[in-house]
Amino acid sequence: MIVLLLEKVPPSLRGEITRWMIELRSGVFAGHLSALVRDKLWDHICSRTRGGGAMMLYNAANEQGYNIRTHGETSRKIRSFDGLLLATVPQKEKNAPT
């Protein structure tokens, strides 16, 4: 199973992804693809994000059972803590008082 999250990408890219995966919500896709198709699709997505961001979760033979790829600017950052992948929400920078 593959879950793909797209943020601030061109609508044409989202339309292309629907050829292989189902769009559950705006920018949220799920599907079952071979590793070869998954990797080629990821390369295509990375070349077409145009300032947006993408995150892909897919099955992997590790303790968590999945792996995560990110590209571009996403609202969540993936951090590795002792080999475990966790999503973090970056803190907003506070403006200095004037």
N, C-alpha and C positions, 0 to 999 in steps of 0.2 A: 504494500500500500504506500502511496506517495501523497503527501499533502504539500501544496504549493501556495504561498501567500505572495501576492503582488501588491505593491503600494506605489501610487502615483506613476503608473506606467501608461503608455498610450493605449486607448481602447482597442486599436487594431491588434496589439499583442495579446490582449485578453481574448479577443475573438479567435486568434490563431490557436491558442492553448485549448480552446473548447473542441478542437479536432481530436484531441487525445484524452482529455480529462473533463469531468463534469464540474461546472461552476456552481458551488453550493451557495455562495453569497458573492457580492461584488469583490473580486480579487482573491477569493478563496476557492482553490481547486482540489479535487481528490481523484485518484485513479490508480490503476495497476498497470505499470509499464515494465518492460524488460530493462535491465541495467544499461544496455546500449542505447535504447530509445531515451531513457531518462537522462543520460549524459549528453546526448546530442541536443535534446530539448533544453537542457540547462545552458549549454553553450549558446544556443539561439536566444534564449531569454536574456542572458548576460549582454549580448550584443545589441539588444533592442530596448533596454530599460529606459534610456534617455533621461537620466537624472532621477529616476525612481529607484525602487528597491525590490528585491526578491528574496524569499526564504523558502528552502525546500527541506522537508523532513522525509526520510525514506528508511526502509528496513535495513538493518546492518547486524552483523554477527558480533555484537559487543554486549556489555552488561546491561545497558539501557534498552537494547533492541532496536535502536534507531540512530541515525546520524543526521546532522543538520548542515546545510550549506547556506551561505548568505552572499548577497551581492548588492552593492549600492547602499543607499541610505534607507534603513528600515527603522521602525519605531521601537524595536527591541534589539538588543545586542546579545549575542551568544557568547558566553564565557565558559571556559573549562576550569572546573574546580576539582582537583585531584582526579582528573579523567572523566568527570561527569559534566555533561553539557547542560548549562542552565541559562534561561533567558532572563535578562535584566532590563529594567526600564531606566534609561539614562536620566539623570536629574537635570532639570532645567537650570540654566545659569541665572542667578539673580543679578539684577542690575544694581550697580553701586549707587548708594544714595547720593543725591545731588544737593 
